[in-house]
Amino acid sequence: MKYYIAYRFLGADMSQLQETLTRLSLAIETTGNQPYIYFRDAQNWWTTRLPTEQILPDAYSKLDQADGFFAFIESNEKSEWLLLEAWYAKAKNKKIVLAIKKDNNLRLLKSLADQIIEFETFWDLEEKIHAVL
């Protein structure tokens, strides 16, 4: 399966986010699935910039090409863009996998998910990805 990976971007440390997404991508690849990370694959880790108003329509077209939607949530802070992507994925009947840190209370995202992976540490998440995907 090809998974579109969604994550909270606003306020993130870009180098840490890049490292985390790279590890997440590798974990998904080792299960025989293909990850798609918008800011890596469409914008070469933020070196190729699109105007803000073009990003979401472009992301939707990339999501159309995916079989599933994989949301990575570490924070209790909501991401409006991630929510829009999740609702779009749901409307398009994509499989939705939510990887969410334990004790996170984002009930709306949980209600959209077909599968939920709760994790305590990133190492824990990597192991669970292998068991679930």
Secondary structure by P-SEA (a helix, b strand, c coil): cccbbbbbccccaaaaaaaaaaaaaaaaaaacbbbbbccccccccccccccccaaaaaaaaaaaaccbbbbbbccccccaaaaaaaaaaaaaccbbbbbccccccaaaaaaaccbbbbbccaaaaaaaaaacc
